[in-house]
Amino acid sequence: MEWAEAIGEAVRFMESHITENITVNDVAEHVHISPFYFHKGFSMLCGYSVTEYIRNRRLSLAGEELMTKEATILTLAVKYGYDSADSFSRAFRRFHGVLPKAVKRGAVLKNFAPLKLTISMKGGYLMDYRIVKKESFAVMGVEKEFDYENAKQEIPAFWQEHYACGRGKDVCGMFGINIDLQMGNEKFVYLIADIYNPSVDIPEGFTVKTIPAFEWAVFPCKGALPESLQDVNVKIFSEWLPALKEYEFAAGYCVEMYDAPDEYPKGTADENYYTEIWIPVKKK
């Protein structure tokens, strides 16, 4: 199934099962794509996770029902997968900005319409990458577990915390490494790391990990962070992977390699700042 077709079918599946207890795994299985690949691709292309999409659609539909039907708050809470009227009311307020009981008094609600994916075909586009075979290598760094759903906001804060507490003197941050050995859809480990030097003692709170040998698809990124990385990431999932015939994901790793910021006049904000994204691949 082509990627655009898969997204469309996934949306139709979610819409037809919107009040059921469906998961990312259920949706990915329906369109015959691994949960890891599907979750990352959906988030990159659509701007929010599958979980966010389902939650927002449910709360939007619940708001419509409160406005047009005589449904009770408890009935809607149960219908849309909440354990209690209180938990539903809290989620409702986070999404709509008002409590459910305010709806009957004429409160303005938000609408979250079903997703319609439009693919823009751009002939002749070339995406720079190379396939490189790398032996296993060891890195030293600090790690933290993240939920996929909140990682986009939380990982930059993790980097800020790393330097703010002085850990940058031990690990400058040559790599940002996403490790999800189960290739799942909920949590992953993120590592801020440098190449490991065995002659140096491992500071407290740091860890050493070995990145296995793989063939890597290496994508160069040029420009200020985070926009340059985010732009290439979107292109990987929207243009490169869907068109790829010979290769597929080999394992749940993704490596960001950062050039030394002090080599550029504006550091990571420089228009020529260089980074790379590495994705392990294997022949289909």
Residue pairs with C-beta under 8 A, 6 or more apart in sequence:
1 9
1 31
1 32
1 33
2 242
3 41
3 237
3 238
3 241
3 242
4 117
4 119
4 242
6 31
6 32
6 33
6 38
7 41
7 42
7 45
7 46
7 115
7 117
8 117
9 30
9 31
10 27
10 28
10 30
10 31
10 38
10 42
10 50
11 114
11 115
11 116
11 117
13 22
13 27
13 30
13 31
14 22
14 27
14 50
14 53
14 54
14 57
15 57
15 114
17 26
18 54
18 57
18 58
18 61
19 58
19 79
19 80
19 81
21 81
22 54
23 185
24 35
24 38
24 39
24 49
24 50
24 51
24 185
24 186
25 35
25 185
27 38
27 50
28 34
28 35
28 37
28 38
28 39
28 185
29 35
31 38
33 41
34 183
34 249
35 183
35 184
35 185
36 180
36 183
36 184
36 185
36 249
36 252
37 183
37 241
37 249
38 50
38 185
39 49
39 50
39 148
39 185
40 148
40 237
41 237
41 238
41 241
42 49
42 50
42 53
43 49
43 50
43 148
44 233
44 234
44 236
44 237
44 238
45 117
45 234
45 237
45 238
46 53
46 115
46 117
48 56
49 148
49 149
50 185
51 149
52 149
53 115
55 91
55 95
56 95
56 112
57 112
57 114
58 80
58 81
59 80
59 91
59 92
59 95
59 96
59 112
60 95
60 109
60 110
60 111
60 112
60 113
61 80
62 76
62 79
62 80
62 88
62 92
62 100
63 92
63 96
63 103
63 109
63 110
63 111
64 109
65 71
65 76
66 73
66 76
66 100
66 103
66 104
67 103
67 109
71 79
73 85
73 88
73 89
73 100
73 101
74 85
76 88
76 100
77 83
77 84
77 85
77 87
77 88
77 89
80 88
82 88
82 91
88 100
89 99
89 100
89 101
92 98
92 99
92 100
93 99
95 110
95 112
96 107
96 109
96 110
97 110
98 107
98 108
98 109
103 109
125 239
127 219
127 235
127 236
127 239
127 240
128 219
128 220
129 217
129 218
129 219
129 220
129 240
130 217
130 218
131 215
131 216
131 217
131 218
131 247
131 281
132 215
132 216
132 218
133 213
133 214
133 215
133 216
134 213
134 214
134 215
134 216
135 213
136 210
136 211
136 212
136 213
137 195
137 196
137 210
137 211
138 195
138 196
138 198
138 208
138 209
138 210
138 211
139 175
139 177
139 191
139 193
139 194
139 195
139 196
139 208
139 209
139 210
139 211
140 171
140 193
140 194
140 195
140 196
140 197
140 200
140 202
140 206
140 207
140 208
141 171
141 175
141 177
141 191
141 192
141 193
141 194
141 206
141 207
141 209
142 162
142 167
142 171
142 191
142 192
142 193
142 205
142 206
142 207
143 189
143 190
143 191
143 192
143 207
143 209
144 158
144 189
144 190
145 187
145 188
145 189
145 190
146 154
146 155
146 158
146 187
146 188
146 189
146 190
147 186
147 187
148 185
148 186
148 187
148 188
151 188
151 190
155 176
155 190
156 226
158 190
158 192
159 173
159 176
159 192
162 168
162 171
162 173
162 192
163 173
167 192
167 203
167 205
167 206
170 203
170 206
171 192
171 193
171 194
171 206
172 194
172 260
173 192
173 193
173 194
173 258
174 193
174 194
174 195
174 257
174 258
175 191
175 192
175 193
175 194
175 255
175 256
175 257
175 258
176 190
176 191
176 192
176 193
176 255
176 256
176 258
177 190
177 191
177 193
177 209
177 211
177 253
177 254
177 255
177 256
178 188
178 189
178 190
178 252
178 253
178 254
178 255
178 256
179 188
179 189
179 190
179 191
179 209
179 252
179 253
180 187
180 188
180 189
180 252
180 253
181 251
181 252
182 252
183 249
183 251
183 252
188 252
191 207
191 209
193 209
196 208
202 208
211 253
211 255
212 251
212 253
214 250
214 251
214 253
214 280
214 281
214 282
215 247
215 250
215 280
215 281
215 282
216 255
216 278
216 279
216 280
216 281
217 240
217 247
217 278
217 279
217 280
217 281
218 276
218 277
218 278
219 232
219 236
219 240
219 276
219 277
219 278
219 279
220 274
220 275
220 276
221 228
221 229
221 231
221 232
221 274
221 275
221 276
221 277
222 228
222 272
222 273
222 274
223 231
223 271
223 272
223 273
224 266
224 268
224 269
224 270
224 271
224 273
225 268
225 269
225 273
225 275
228 273
228 275
229 256
229 275
229 277
232 277
233 277
236 277
236 279
245 284
246 283
246 284
247 281
247 282
247 283
247 284
248 281
248 282
248 284
249 279
249 280
249 281
249 282
250 280
250 281
250 282
251 280
253 278
253 279
253 280
254 277
254 278
254 279
255 276
255 277
255 278
256 275
256 276
256 277
256 278
257 275
257 276
257 277
257 278
258 268
258 275
259 273
259 274
259 275
261 267
261 268
261 273
264 270
264 272
264 273
266 273
267 273
